[in-house]
Amino acid sequence: MEFIPGQVRFRWVKIFIVAAGFYLALRAVGTQELLRTDAEGIGALLQIIGTLYSVLYAFATYVIWGQFTAVENEILKESGSLKDLLVFSRPLAERMRDPIVRAIKNYARAVVESEWGALSRSEDTDSTDRMFLEITTQVAEIKPESETQSVIFERLLDIANQASAHRDERLALSVKRMPRTLFAFVTLTAFMILLLVIIYPFHRLLLGLAAVAITSTLLFFAHFVLSDLDNPFEGSWNVTNDPFGELITRFR
């Protein structure tokens, strides 16, 4: 998978061309000459807004990354609990265990094939909710026939409850997104930084173009990282459903 998709790189090229064209146009009409005496003021304003952007970006990244890793951890915990159900149910007779195994594999397959896409689009997960309920139902319907099976039954009930709690937490975290106002504020601040760099009265043309290129590149890809990590289920950096895939292929 490409870390930076082709369409994203193409979008950056367009933004740089527009910014560079705007810079050259202002330089051609002499606007920057008029601002040369205000270079210190523009520089001070650029420093103030740059500091504000750094704080905002650090805060937004911290919130998003915390959410991203929390979803990832709950995926591992939920799939781990389901693996424990498969492992701890092995001493049971096949007629008791097979319905549990079948329910887990059907649920894991649905998570991999449909739930990931539904979560990326913020859609409901009613189908997989019913499949997960089938797992807990099959565990609850076990009829222990010995003291050993009673102990196993209690353990399986406890694991099923843990899996249910981890699933609820995973779904709750999965629908969270960065507040639109915060995202808009970060974007607006980045735009103001680029605008100030464009109008800054550099003495040399090449230095000005280099400053515009560097600034637009850093700000654009900083924005890309924020928007990409904001949805853990799609994009270049996303959480993987491999732990659920292993339930289908590796565990019996």
Helices and strands as residue ranges (DSSP letters): H 6-28, H 31-34, G 36-38, H 39-88, H 94-110, I 111-115, H 116-120, H 126-140, H 147-174, H 180-199, H 205-229, H 242-249
